[in-house]
């Protein structure tokens, strides 16, 4: 005979495989850009990140970015030149020190096409990011794919851009798609050379059991010269 005790046991059995650990985090970031010519710029990034549900790590390093405008530039926001271009290519290096883990050194390769959706002001971007990681004599790699939608809103001469994206990670450490990150936020240009991005991010990391989930509030200070 079905009873409340039976119902409770059924619920426990149903939820047991889905057990997770959750963490709440603030992730600050500063990105500095210096244009070298109309199609090339230097970038330097310093931020805190959480990867695969592990501890917070600092991540710092430079990149060189290349632009291709195509036949028609996208709508500019007055600060970030990359938002007017149809293709962004990037080569970079990152250094990730950690007090409790071996230091990681990382080579980055990225390609990001940006496509305006027909009959709308929405822009779709597809960032493909490859990483080669060197840590304590070991070499691993990771592929990340991020799909993002954004739309610029103009109030008089001011431009703000809400965005939302989802990113999936394939990690050679786990031999599978091990992480998913969902993010939503807004980009706020300030003056001619400064932009602030504010966002909320939810990560689900399934590389190891139990699943590790991170809920983060992040801010990015973008400086353009």
Z-matrix of the N, CA and C atoms (Angstrom, degrees):
N
C 1 1.466
C 2 1.528 1 109.47
N 3 1.326 2 114.48 1 134.45
C 4 1.478 3 120.01 2 -178.39
C 5 1.528 4 109.87 3 -72.48
N 6 1.336 5 116.85 4 136.60
C 7 1.462 6 121.28 5 -177.90
C 8 1.518 7 109.35 6 -141.27
N 9 1.341 8 115.33 7 171.96
C 10 1.469 9 118.88 8 176.66
C 11 1.517 10 110.97 9 -63.24
N 12 1.341 11 118.23 10 -33.45
C 13 1.467 12 120.73 11 177.07
C 14 1.513 13 110.73 12 -63.97
N 15 1.334 14 116.74 13 -40.58
C 16 1.461 15 120.81 14 178.00
C 17 1.524 16 110.15 15 -65.22
N 18 1.341 17 116.10 16 -41.07
C 19 1.461 18 120.37 17 178.36
C 20 1.521 19 111.16 18 -61.47
N 21 1.346 20 116.80 19 -43.84
C 22 1.463 21 120.44 20 178.85
C 23 1.504 22 112.16 21 -62.16
N 24 1.326 23 117.45 22 -41.82
C 25 1.466 24 120.97 23 178.56
C 26 1.514 25 110.76 24 -63.90
N 27 1.338 26 117.10 25 -39.88
C 28 1.466 27 121.25 26 179.09
C 29 1.531 28 110.49 27 -62.05
N 30 1.341 29 116.43 28 -43.18
C 31 1.469 30 120.36 29 179.75
C 32 1.518 31 110.62 30 -63.89
N 33 1.331 32 118.09 31 -42.70
C 34 1.471 33 121.05 32 179.20
C 35 1.514 34 110.65 33 -61.73
N 36 1.316 35 117.46 34 -44.83
C 37 1.474 36 120.71 35 179.44
C 38 1.521 37 110.89 36 -64.72
N 39 1.326 38 117.37 37 -34.51
C 40 1.456 39 120.95 38 -179.09
C 41 1.523 40 110.64 39 -69.48
N 42 1.319 41 117.13 40 -38.49
C 43 1.460 42 120.66 41 -175.47
C 44 1.517 43 113.10 42 -87.13
N 45 1.295 44 119.72 43 -18.66
C 46 1.462 45 121.79 44 -175.03
C 47 1.512 46 113.61 45 -56.82
N 48 1.368 47 120.66 46 -45.58
C 49 1.457 48 119.64 47 -179.41
C 50 1.525 49 112.96 48 -67.10
N 51 1.339 50 117.27 49 -14.71
C 52 1.457 51 120.91 50 -175.32
C 53 1.524 52 112.05 51 -100.10
N 54 1.352 53 116.85 52 13.57
C 55 1.456 54 119.86 53 -177.95
C 56 1.517 55 110.56 54 -58.41
N 57 1.326 56 115.83 55 136.92
C 58 1.457 57 120.48 56 -178.34
C 59 1.524 58 108.72 57 -138.96
N 60 1.325 59 115.62 58 159.92
C 61 1.455 60 121.59 59 167.19
C 62 1.517 61 107.64 60 -110.78
N 63 1.344 62 116.76 61 136.70
C 64 1.463 63 121.07 62 -175.61
C 65 1.519 64 110.39 63 -119.07
N 66 1.332 65 115.37 64 143.75
C 67 1.453 66 122.95 65 179.59
C 68 1.523 67 108.98 66 -134.47
N 69 1.343 68 116.20 67 142.66
C 70 1.459 69 121.50 68 175.19
C 71 1.527 70 108.81 69 -111.04
N 72 1.332 71 116.74 70 138.08
C 73 1.458 72 120.78 71 -167.48
C 74 1.517 73 110.83 72 -146.99
N 75 1.351 74 115.85 73 148.46
C 76 1.458 75 121.73 74 167.31
C 77 1.521 76 107.85 75 -109.36
N 78 1.346 77 117.08 76 129.57
C 79 1.461 78 122.20 77 -175.01
C 80 1.530 79 109.68 78 -122.19
N 81 1.338 80 118.30 79 99.32
C 82 1.467 81 120.84 80 176.81
C 83 1.525 82 111.68 81 -84.48
N 84 1.333 83 115.97 82 156.10
C 85 1.480 84 121.23 83 -178.77
C 86 1.531 85 109.33 84 -154.81
N 87 1.328 86 115.70 85 143.51
C 88 1.461 87 122.05 86 173.10
C 89 1.524 88 108.06 87 -128.39
N 90 1.334 89 117.27 88 127.71
C 91 1.463 90 123.34 89 176.50
C 92 1.523 91 108.62 90 -121.59
N 93 1.337 92 115.73 91 129.55
C 94 1.460 93 121.68 92 -179.91
C 95 1.528 94 108.03 93 -118.41
N 96 1.352 95 116.53 94 132.40
C 97 1.462 96 122.16 95 -177.49
C 98 1.524 97 110.20 96 -124.97
N 99 1.324 98 115.65 97 137.64
C 100 1.459 99 121.79 98 175.83
C 101 1.517 100 108.77 99 -130.81
N 102 1.325 101 116.76 100 115.65
C 103 1.462 102 120.68 101 -179.24
C 104 1.523 103 109.66 102 -73.71
N 105 1.340 104 115.44 103 129.04
C 106 1.461 105 121.72 104 179.67
C 107 1.520 106 111.79 105 -96.16
N 108 1.331 107 117.09 106 -34.90
C 109 1.454 108 123.92 107 169.85
C 110 1.524 109 106.63 108 -158.52
N 111 1.336 110 120.29 109 179.09
C 112 1.474 111 119.87 110 -173.90
C 113 1.530 112 114.62 111 -58.39
N 114 1.337 113 118.23 112 -21.34
C 115 1.462 114 120.47 113 -176.13
C 116 1.520 115 114.33 114 -117.52
N 117 1.321 116 118.35 115 5.35
C 118 1.466 117 121.46 116 -177.08
C 119 1.525 118 109.05 117 -140.57
N 120 1.343 119 116.19 118 139.85
C 121 1.451 120 119.34 119 173.12
C 122 1.533 121 110.41 120 -144.89
N 123 1.328 122 115.22 121 156.49
C 124 1.460 123 123.37 122 175.64
C 125 1.522 124 108.00 123 -97.73
N 126 1.334 125 117.16 124 139.49
C 127 1.460 126 121.48 125 179.58
C 128 1.523 127 109.43 126 -130.96
N 129 1.330 128 115.79 127 144.66
C 130 1.466 129 121.11 128 174.14
C 131 1.513 130 108.05 129 -133.26
N 132 1.336 131 115.74 130 132.54
C 133 1.464 132 121.47 131 -174.43
C 134 1.525 133 109.89 132 -123.43
N 135 1.335 134 116.07 133 138.85
C 136 1.461 135 123.12 134 171.46
C 137 1.524 136 107.43 135 -137.23
N 138 1.320 137 117.10 136 123.34
C 139 1.459 138 119.26 137 -176.12
C 140 1.518 139 111.21 138 -156.32
N 141 1.335 140 115.11 139 170.06
C 142 1.447 141 122.14 140 169.29
C 143 1.523 142 108.26 141 -108.61
N 144 1.339 143 116.80 142 140.08
C 145 1.456 144 120.43 143 -176.82
C 146 1.522 145 109.92 144 -140.49
N 147 1.339 146 114.90 145 159.10
C 148 1.460 147 122.77 146 172.11
C 149 1.513 148 107.05 147 -121.89
N 150 1.329 149 118.20 148 125.18
C 151 1.454 150 122.12 149 -176.74
C 152 1.521 151 110.23 150 -124.61
N 153 1.332 152 115.83 151 133.07
C 154 1.472 153 122.68 152 176.00
C 155 1.525 154 112.03 153 55.68
N 156 1.331 155 116.79 154 28.72
C 157 1.451 156 119.87 155 179.51
C 158 1.504 157 114.04 156 75.86
N 159 1.336 158 118.19 157 7.46
C 160 1.454 159 121.85 158 -178.70
C 161 1.511 160 112.36 159 -80.42
N 162 1.349 161 117.55 160 -171.73
C 163 1.463 162 120.77 161 -178.95
C 164 1.520 163 111.68 162 -70.64
N 165 1.331 164 115.29 163 164.34
C 166 1.459 165 121.00 164 176.95
C 167 1.521 166 110.18 165 -65.32
N 168 1.338 167 116.11 166 135.89
C 169 1.452 168 121.65 167 178.54
C 170 1.523 169 110.01 168 -129.36
N 171 1.332 170 114.97 169 147.56
C 172 1.454 171 119.55 170 168.51
C 173 1.524 172 108.72 171 -80.54
N 174 1.330 173 115.79 172 149.84
C 175 1.472 174 121.20 173 179.12
C 176 1.523 175 107.43 174 -142.02
N 177 1.330 176 116.34 175 118.18
C 178 1.458 177 120.56 176 -177.36
C 179 1.524 178 109.47 177 -135.14
N 180 1.339 179 116.42 178 148.73
C 181 1.449 180 118.69 179 175.21
C 182 1.521 181 113.26 180 160.83
N 183 1.347 182 116.24 181 166.71
C 184 1.458 183 122.19 182 -176.61
C 185 1.530 184 112.13 183 -98.30
N 186 1.332 185 114.88 184 163.98
C 187 1.466 186 122.69 185 172.88
C 188 1.525 187 109.00 186 -145.37
N 189 1.320 188 115.19 187 157.45
C 190 1.456 189 122.65 188 168.08
C 191 1.523 190 107.38 189 -115.23
N 192 1.340 191 117.03 190 128.61
C 193 1.456 192 121.79 191 -175.67
C 194 1.525 193 110.65 192 -118.53
N 195 1.327 194 114.99 193 140.38
C 196 1.461 195 122.39 194 -178.47
C 197 1.526 196 108.60 195 -122.18
N 198 1.352 197 116.50 196 137.82
C 199 1.465 198 121.77 197 -176.19
C 200 1.530 199 110.97 198 -114.41
N 201 1.328 200 114.82 199 152.19
C 202 1.465 201 121.46 200 169.37
C 203 1.511 202 107.55 201 -137.82
N 204 1.323 203 116.89 202 118.73
C 205 1.462 204 121.01 203 -175.90
C 206 1.519 205 113.66 204 -79.62
N 207 1.336 206 117.79 205 -25.30
C 208 1.445 207 119.06 206 -174.70
C 209 1.516 208 111.54 207 74.36
N 210 1.310 209 116.31 208 -155.65
C 211 1.458 210 120.48 209 -177.10
C 212 1.518 211 112.67 210 -81.93
N 213 1.327 212 116.89 211 -22.45
C 214 1.458 213 119.81 212 -176.46
C 215 1.516 214 109.94 213 -147.14
N 216 1.325 215 117.06 214 128.56
C 217 1.452 216 121.23 215 178.79
C 218 1.532 217 110.04 216 -75.41
N 219 1.339 218 115.38 217 150.95
C 220 1.446 219 120.35 218 174.75
C 221 1.526 220 109.62 219 -81.10
N 222 1.316 221 115.70 220 173.07
C 223 1.463 222 120.20 221 -176.14
C 224 1.523 223 109.67 222 -68.72
N 225 1.337 224 119.43 223 124.01
C 226 1.462 225 120.59 224 -179.86
C 227 1.521 226 111.91 225 -78.25
N 228 1.345 227 116.84 226 157.66
C 229 1.459 228 120.33 227 175.25
C 230 1.516 229 111.83 228 -106.66
N 231 1.331 230 117.18 229 5.37
C 232 1.451 231 120.90 230 176.82
C 233 1.502 232 115.52 231 89.51
N 234 1.362 233 118.12 232 -7.93
C 235 1.464 234 120.81 233 -177.91
C 236 1.528 235 111.19 234 -126.99
N 237 1.339 236 116.96 235 -58.49
C 238 1.464 237 122.12 236 -172.11
C 239 1.515 238 110.66 237 -93.34
N 240 1.335 239 116.65 238 110.04
C 241 1.461 240 120.69 239 -178.76
C 242 1.515 241 112.55 240 -64.83
N 243 1.337 242 117.97 241 -27.22
C 244 1.464 243 120.76 242 -177.93
C 245 1.524 244 111.88 243 -64.34
N 246 1.332 245 117.49 244 -23.09
C 247 1.460 246 119.90 245 -178.58
C 248 1.526 247 112.39 246 -76.61
N 249 1.320 248 118.23 247 -4.53
C 250 1.457 249 120.67 248 175.45
C 251 1.520 250 111.66 249 -99.14
N 252 1.333 251 118.54 250 -4.24
C 253 1.462 252 121.96 251 -171.78
C 254 1.515 253 112.13 252 -105.23
N 255 1.334 254 115.14 253 151.84
C 256 1.458 255 120.96 254 -177.37
C 257 1.519 256 113.55 255 -87.34
N 258 1.336 257 117.95 256 -18.24
C 259 1.461 258 120.10 257 -179.35
C 260 1.522 259 108.99 258 -146.72
N 261 1.332 260 115.63 259 131.99
C 262 1.458 261 122.47 260 175.96
C 263 1.523 262 108.47 261 -123.80
N 264 1.339 263 116.65 262 124.82
C 265 1.463 264 122.78 263 175.07
C 266 1.524 265 108.07 264 -113.92
N 267 1.335 266 116.78 265 143.13
C 268 1.456 267 120.09 266 -175.43
C 269 1.518 268 110.77 267 -145.51
N 270 1.340 269 115.26 268 140.91
C 271 1.462 270 123.26 269 172.95
C 272 1.515 271 106.78 270 -126.59
N 273 1.345 272 117.91 271 129.11
C 274 1.451 273 118.84 272 -174.81
C 275 1.509 274 114.02 273 -149.27
N 276 1.342 275 114.40 274 173.25
C 277 1.462 276 123.55 275 177.89
C 278 1.521 277 107.68 276 -133.40
N 279 1.344 278 116.48 277 140.07
C 280 1.457 279 121.03 278 176.64
C 281 1.531 280 110.06 279 -132.36
N 282 1.335 281 113.79 280 141.83
C 283 1.461 282 121.97 281 176.92
C 284 1.516 283 107.52 282 -115.61
N 285 1.355 284 117.42 283 125.29
C 286 1.458 285 122.37 284 -175.49
C 287 1.526 286 109.42 285 -122.89
N 288 1.334 287 117.47 286 90.08
C 289 1.472 288 119.61 287 175.32
C 290 1.525 289 110.31 288 -76.84
N 291 1.330 290 116.50 289 151.25
C 292 1.457 291 120.94 290 177.66
C 293 1.518 292 108.40 291 -149.34
N 294 1.349 293 118.07 292 133.14
C 295 1.462 294 119.97 293 -178.10
C 296 1.520 295 113.81 294 -67.92
N 297 1.334 296 117.56 295 -26.54
C 298 1.464 297 120.67 296 -174.50
C 299 1.523 298 114.08 297 -114.36
N 300 1.327 299 117.31 298 -2.10
C 301 1.456 300 122.04 299 -178.08
C 302 1.526 301 109.23 300 -130.00
N 303 1.353 302 118.22 301 160.49
C 304 1.467 303 120.02 302 175.11
C 305 1.526 304 110.75 303 -61.82
N 306 1.329 305 115.72 304 145.44
C 307 1.465 306 120.80 305 177.32
C 308 1.525 307 109.80 306 -64.51
N 309 1.345 308 115.69 307 139.01
C 310 1.456 309 121.54 308 178.14
C 311 1.522 310 109.74 309 -110.60
N 312 1.330 311 115.87 310 134.45
C 313 1.459 312 121.85 311 171.24
C 314 1.524 313 107.37 312 -115.97
N 315 1.335 314 115.77 313 136.08
C 316 1.466 315 120.50 314 -167.03
C 317 1.519 316 111.08 315 -133.56
N 318 1.324 317 115.62 316 134.86
C 319 1.461 318 122.94 317 171.54
C 320 1.526 319 107.95 318 -103.29
N 321 1.340 320 116.48 319 131.66
C 322 1.462 321 121.79 320 -177.37
C 323 1.526 322 110.81 321 -114.96
N 324 1.323 323 115.99 322 138.76
C 325 1.463 324 123.29 323 170.46
C 326 1.520 325 107.08 324 -131.33
N 327 1.351 326 117.03 325 124.42
C 328 1.459 327 119.94 326 -176.48
C 329 1.523 328 111.70 327 -134.97
N 330 1.330 329 115.35 328 144.04
C 331 1.457 330 122.35 329 173.08
C 332 1.523 331 107.75 330 -136.82
N 333 1.348 332 116.05 331 126.04
C 334 1.460 333 120.89 332 -175.45
C 335 1.523 334 110.57 333 -131.27
N 336 1.343 335 118.35 334 97.33
C 337 1.468 336 119.54 335 170.31
C 338 1.522 337 110.16 336 -78.75
N 339 1.348 338 116.30 337 145.71
C 340 1.458 339 122.95 338 179.74
C 341 1.525 340 108.11 339 -126.63
N 342 1.333 341 116.92 340 126.56
C 343 1.458 342 121.83 341 -172.21
C 344 1.523 343 109.45 342 -125.72
N 345 1.348 344 118.71 343 121.60
C 346 1.470 345 119.63 344 173.72
C 347 1.522 346 110.13 345 -73.60
N 348 1.326 347 116.94 346 130.79
C 349 1.457 348 120.67 347 179.50
C 350 1.523 349 110.11 348 -76.02
N 351 1.317 350 115.74 349 140.29
C 352 1.460 351 121.86 350 -174.31
C 353 1.528 352 111.07 351 -62.59
N 354 1.324 353 115.04 352 139.06
C 355 1.462 354 123.32 353 175.97
C 356 1.531 355 112.99 354 59.76
N 357 1.317 356 116.45 355 30.53
C 358 1.464 357 119.92 356 176.27
C 359 1.526 358 108.41 357 -153.88
N 360 1.323 359 115.10 358 170.88
C 361 1.466 360 120.61 359 176.55
C 362 1.521 361 111.56 360 -101.15
N 363 1.327 362 116.20 361 14.67
C 364 1.462 363 121.75 362 -179.90
C 365 1.524 364 109.91 363 -85.85
N 366 1.335 365 115.82 364 137.40
C 367 1.463 366 121.64 365 177.69
C 368 1.524 367 108.92 366 -114.82
N 369 1.331 368 116.15 367 130.99
C 370 1.464 369 123.40 368 176.78
C 371 1.520 370 108.65 369 -103.20
N 372 1.332 371 116.96 370 129.60
C 373 1.461 372 121.07 371 174.63
C 374 1.521 373 109.51 372 -123.97
N 375 1.333 374 115.39 373 148.63
C 376 1.470 375 122.13 374 -177.91
C 377 1.526 376 108.17 375 -130.36
N 378 1.323 377 116.51 376 94.30
C 379 1.463 378 120.35 377 -178.11
C 380 1.525 379 110.76 378 -85.95
N 381 1.337 380 115.92 379 122.77
C 382 1.456 381 122.87 380 175.70
C 383 1.524 382 107.80 381 -108.29
N 384 1.311 383 116.42 382 118.85
C 385 1.460 384 121.37 383 -173.08
C 386 1.525 385 109.96 384 -126.60
N 387 1.340 386 116.27 385 120.96
C 388 1.449 387 121.97 386 174.22
C 389 1.513 388 110.27 387 -106.97
N 390 1.331 389 117.26 388 139.44
C 391 1.453 390 122.71 389 -178.99
C 392 1.525 391 109.85 390 -129.83
N 393 1.316 392 116.67 391 134.54
C 394 1.462 393 122.73 392 169.98
C 395 1.517 394 106.65 393 -115.42
N 396 1.341 395 116.70 394 120.74
C 397 1.458 396 122.34 395 -173.16
C 398 1.524 397 111.09 396 -110.24
N 399 1.326 398 116.36 397 131.69
C 400 1.453 399 123.14 398 177.64
C 401 1.529 400 107.22 399 -115.18
N 402 1.349 401 116.74 400 117.59
C 403 1.456 402 120.52 401 -177.06
C 404 1.521 403 109.74 402 -147.50
N 405 1.356 404 116.39 403 117.84
C 406 1.461 405 122.04 404 174.40
C 407 1.530 406 112.17 405 55.09
N 408 1.333 407 115.97 406 38.42
C 409 1.461 408 120.75 407 179.13
C 410 1.513 409 114.94 408 85.72
N 411 1.330 410 117.86 409 -7.45
C 412 1.463 411 121.26 410 179.46
C 413 1.522 412 110.06 411 -97.05
N 414 1.318 413 116.05 412 148.45
C 415 1.466 414 122.35 413 176.66
C 416 1.519 415 108.20 414 -121.45
N 417 1.318 416 116.71 415 122.18
C 418 1.460 417 121.95 416 176.48
C 419 1.520 418 108.34 417 -129.38
N 420 1.333 419 116.33 418 170.02
C 421 1.455 420 119.69 419 179.35
C 422 1.528 421 109.18 420 -140.82
N 423 1.332 422 113.69 421 161.19
C 424 1.456 423 120.29 422 179.89
C 425 1.515 424 108.81 423 -149.31
N 426 1.341 425 115.17 424 142.71
C 427 1.472 426 121.47 425 174.87
C 428 1.512 427 108.15 426 -118.08
N 429 1.352 428 115.69 427 133.10
C 430 1.453 429 121.84 428 179.02
C 431 1.520 430 109.49 429 -125.43
N 432 1.328 431 116.25 430 133.65
C 433 1.463 432 121.20 431 176.61
C 434 1.525 433 108.70 432 -123.72
N 435 1.346 434 115.28 433 125.45
C 436 1.459 435 120.50 434 -177.55
C 437 1.526 436 110.34 435 -125.00
N 438 1.334 437 115.75 436 121.87
C 439 1.455 438 122.29 437 173.05
C 440 1.522 439 108.85 438 -101.15
N 441 1.333 440 116.18 439 129.41
C 442 1.459 441 120.24 440 -176.12
C 443 1.518 442 110.86 441 -133.11
N 444 1.339 443 115.71 442 140.09
C 445 1.453 444 123.07 443 171.47
C 446 1.524 445 108.25 444 -114.45
N 447 1.329 446 116.50 445 137.32
C 448 1.459 447 120.88 446 177.92
C 449 1.523 448 109.39 447 -144.64
N 450 1.310 449 115.40 448 152.66
C 451 1.462 450 120.21 449 177.79
C 452 1.521 451 108.75 450 -144.66
N 453 1.299 452 115.39 451 128.43
C 454 1.455 453 120.39 452 -179.87
C 455 1.523 454 110.63 453 -86.45
N 456 1.348 455 115.76 454 135.64
C 457 1.455 456 122.15 455 174.71
C 458 1.525 457 108.25 456 -116.33
N 459 1.321 458 116.01 457 135.53
C 460 1.456 459 121.29 458 -177.44
C 461 1.517 460 110.28 459 -114.78
N 462 1.331 461 115.60 460 126.59
C 463 1.463 462 122.26 461 174.18
C 464 1.519 463 106.37 462 -118.97
N 465 1.345 464 115.42 463 103.89
C 466 1.458 465 121.66 464 -170.15
C 467 1.525 466 108.17 465 58.29
N 468 1.337 467 117.56 466 -116.80
C 469 1.466 468 118.84 467 -179.27
C 470 1.524 469 112.62 468 -100.40
N 471 1.358 470 117.10 469 7.45
C 472 1.461 471 119.92 470 -176.42
C 473 1.524 472 110.14 471 -98.44
N 474 1.342 473 116.26 472 138.24
C 475 1.462 474 121.98 473 -178.60
C 476 1.527 475 109.39 474 -119.25
N 477 1.321 476 117.21 475 125.00
C 478 1.467 477 123.31 476 171.96
C 479 1.517 478 107.93 477 -122.96
N 480 1.336 479 117.30 478 144.34
C 481 1.465 480 121.06 479 -173.53
C 482 1.524 481 110.66 480 -129.33
N 483 1.341 482 118.81 481 99.97
C 484 1.465 483 120.53 482 169.71
C 485 1.537 484 109.90 483 -69.20
N 486 1.332 485 115.98 484 147.93
C 487 1.464 486 120.43 485 179.19
C 488 1.521 487 109.86 486 -146.53
N 489 1.316 488 115.27 487 158.21
C 490 1.464 489 122.25 488 174.07
C 491 1.518 490 107.45 489 -146.67
N 492 1.328 491 116.53 490 141.73
C 493 1.457 492 119.12 491 179.84
C 494 1.514 493 111.15 492 -148.19
N 495 1.322 494 114.81 493 162.38
C 496 1.458 495 122.38 494 172.70
C 497 1.521 496 107.46 495 -133.20
N 498 1.333 497 116.27 496 135.66
C 499 1.467 498 121.35 497 -176.14
C 500 1.524 499 109.31 498 -131.12
N 501 1.339 500 116.08 499 135.78
C 502 1.461 501 121.86 500 177.47
C 503 1.526 502 108.87 501 -117.93
N 504 1.347 503 115.60 502 147.94
C 505 1.460 504 122.91 503 -174.74
C 506 1.532 505 109.63 504 -122.12
N 507 1.334 506 116.33 505 129.47
C 508 1.474 507 120.28 506 167.63
C 509 1.521 508 107.19 507 -107.54
N 510 1.333 509 117.11 508 123.43
C 511 1.465 510 122.35 509 -173.24
C 512 1.521 511 109.55 510 -118.48
N 513 1.341 512 116.24 511 127.05
C 514 1.463 513 119.52 512 179.81
C 515 1.526 514 111.91 513 -67.40
N 516 1.340 515 118.12 514 -20.93
C 517 1.463 516 120.33 515 176.15
C 518 1.518 517 111.90 516 -61.58
N 519 1.336 518 116.07 517 -34.44
C 520 1.464 519 120.70 518 -175.36
C 521 1.528 520 112.54 519 -109.20
N 522 1.353 521 116.67 520 -8.75
C 523 1.465 522 121.34 521 -179.73
C 524 1.528 523 111.82 522 58.01
N 525 1.359 524 116.12 523 39.07
C 526 1.464 525 119.30 524 179.24
C 527 1.521 526 109.11 525 -167.27
N 528 1.355 527 115.54 526 170.97
C 529 1.465 528 121.62 527 170.62
C 530 1.519 529 106.63 528 -72.42
N 531 1.320 530 116.73 529 107.10
C 532 1.461 531 120.74 530 -166.20
C 533 1.526 532 114.36 531 -106.93
N 534 1.328 533 119.01 532 -13.43
C 535 1.465 534 119.93 533 -176.86
C 536 1.524 535 110.41 534 -144.97
N 537 1.322 536 114.21 535 148.12
C 538 1.459 537 122.06 536 172.93
C 539 1.524 538 108.17 537 -133.50
N 540 1.330 539 116.48 538 135.36
C 541 1.461 540 120.99 539 178.18
C 542 1.520 541 108.91 540 -127.94
N 543 1.329 542 116.33 541 131.34
C 544 1.458 543 123.32 542 176.82
C 545 1.526 544 107.59 543 -117.51
N 546 1.325 545 116.57 544 130.03
C 547 1.459 546 120.87 545 -173.23
C 548 1.524 547 110.05 546 -136.66
N 549 1.339 548 116.40 547 143.88
C 550 1.463 549 122.40 548 174.01
C 551 1.518 550 108.49 549 -142.96
N 552 1.333 551 115.67 550 139.42
C 553 1.448 552 118.42 551 -178.00
C 554 1.517 553 112.33 552 -169.01
N 555 1.332 554 115.50 553 -168.90
C 556 1.459 555 122.43 554 -179.22
C 557 1.523 556 108.81 555 -139.60
N 558 1.341 557 116.00 556 139.12
C 559 1.459 558 122.83 557 174.24
C 560 1.526 559 108.74 558 -99.26
N 561 1.342 560 115.92 559 128.05
C 562 1.459 561 121.75 560 -178.41
C 563 1.525 562 109.51 561 -118.45
N 564 1.323 563 120.20 562 104.96
C 565 1.470 564 121.02 563 173.28
C 566 1.528 565 110.54 564 -67.94
N 567 1.326 566 115.52 565 140.77
C 568 1.462 567 121.96 566 176.86
C 569 1.519 568 107.66 567 -130.88
N 570 1.317 569 117.14 568 118.94
C 571 1.453 570 122.78 569 -175.15
C 572 1.526 571 109.18 570 59.34
N 573 1.344 572 116.87 571 -151.09
C 574 1.463 573 119.79 572 -173.88
C 575 1.523 574 113.76 573 -98.90
N 576 1.329 575 118.03 574 -14.21
C 577 1.456 576 119.82 575 -172.13
C 578 1.523 577 113.53 576 -129.79
N 579 1.320 578 117.71 577 6.88
C 580 1.461 579 120.27 578 -175.11
C 581 1.520 580 109.69 579 -129.68
N 582 1.330 581 115.62 580 136.52
C 583 1.462 582 121.42 581 175.19
C 584 1.517 583 108.24 582 -138.17
N 585 1.328 584 116.99 583 139.39
C 586 1.459 585 122.47 584 176.63
C 587 1.523 586 108.68 585 -116.66
N 588 1.325 587 116.50 586 127.87
C 589 1.458 588 122.68 587 174.78
C 590 1.524 589 108.28 588 -106.59
N 591 1.320 590 117.29 589 128.34
C 592 1.457 591 122.88 590 174.07
C 593 1.521 592 108.18 591 -117.93
N 594 1.350 593 117.16 592 136.15
C 595 1.464 594 118.34 593 -175.14
C 596 1.527 595 111.34 594 -153.02
N 597 1.323 596 113.94 595 162.03
C 598 1.470 597 123.26 596 168.99
C 599 1.524 598 107.71 597 -115.73
N 600 1.329 599 116.74 598 138.46
C 601 1.469 600 120.82 599 -178.68
C 602 1.519 601 110.35 600 -133.77
N 603 1.322 602 115.53 601 138.12
C 604 1.468 603 122.11 602 173.43
C 605 1.521 604 108.44 603 -119.68
N 606 1.332 605 116.99 604 122.99
C 607 1.457 606 122.31 605 178.18
C 608 1.524 607 109.54 606 -111.69
N 609 1.328 608 115.83 607 141.14
C 610 1.466 609 122.32 608 172.28
C 611 1.524 610 107.52 609 -124.61
N 612 1.342 611 116.33 610 113.07
C 613 1.463 612 122.09 611 -176.03
C 614 1.520 613 109.39 612 -109.50
N 615 1.351 614 115.96 613 119.16
C 616 1.460 615 121.33 614 -175.18
C 617 1.527 616 112.11 615 -115.35
N 618 1.344 617 117.29 616 18.18
C 619 1.461 618 119.57 617 -179.67
C 620 1.510 619 112.76 618 -63.88
N 621 1.329 620 116.31 619 -38.61
C 622 1.459 621 121.44 620 178.20
C 623 1.521 622 108.14 621 -129.38
N 624 1.334 623 115.71 622 159.08
C 625 1.456 624 120.67 623 179.42
C 626 1.529 625 109.16 624 -96.48
N 627 1.347 626 118.77 625 144.67
C 628 1.467 627 125.45 626 -5.44
C 629 1.520 628 111.10 627 -76.08
N 630 1.332 629 115.53 628 166.72
C 631 1.461 630 119.89 629 176.20
C 632 1.530 631 110.33 630 -54.49
N 633 1.336 632 115.18 631 142.75
C 634 1.459 633 120.57 632 178.68
C 635 1.522 634 108.90 633 -115.46
N 636 1.308 635 115.50 634 121.98
C 637 1.461 636 120.30 635 -179.26
C 638 1.524 637 109.93 636 -112.63
N 639 1.346 638 115.06 637 139.95
C 640 1.450 639 121.71 638 179.65
C 641 1.518 640 108.26 639 -125.32
N 642 1.324 641 116.69 640 128.76
C 643 1.457 642 122.66 641 172.56
C 644 1.521 643 107.07 642 -111.54
N 645 1.328 644 116.69 643 119.23
C 646 1.461 645 120.56 644 -171.50
C 647 1.515 646 111.28 645 -128.39
N 648 1.309 647 114.96 646 144.13
C 649 1.457 648 123.62 647 166.52
C 650 1.521 649 106.17 648 -105.50
N 651 1.324 650 117.90 649 128.89
C 652 1.456 651 120.93 650 -176.21
C 653 1.517 652 112.36 651 -128.95
N 654 1.318 653 115.17 652 155.29
C 655 1.454 654 121.70 653 174.65
C 656 1.524 655 108.50 654 -137.84
N 657 1.319 656 116.39 655 139.58
C 658 1.455 657 122.26 656 178.53
C 659 1.526 658 108.29 657 -125.69
N 660 1.322 659 116.53 658 122.70
C 661 1.450 660 122.43 659 173.65
C 662 1.529 661 107.98 660 -97.35
N 663 1.334 662 117.00 661 113.04
C 664 1.462 663 123.05 662 -178.81
C 665 1.527 664 109.39 663 -103.47
N 666 1.334 665 115.78 664 123.91
C 667 1.460 666 121.59 665 178.88
C 668 1.517 667 108.92 666 -116.87
N 669 1.335 668 117.25 667 122.84
C 670 1.461 669 122.94 668 -175.28
C 671 1.534 670 110.47 669 -116.90
N 672 1.326 671 115.29 670 128.48
C 673 1.471 672 120.58 671 -179.63
C 674 1.537 673 110.78 672 -128.95
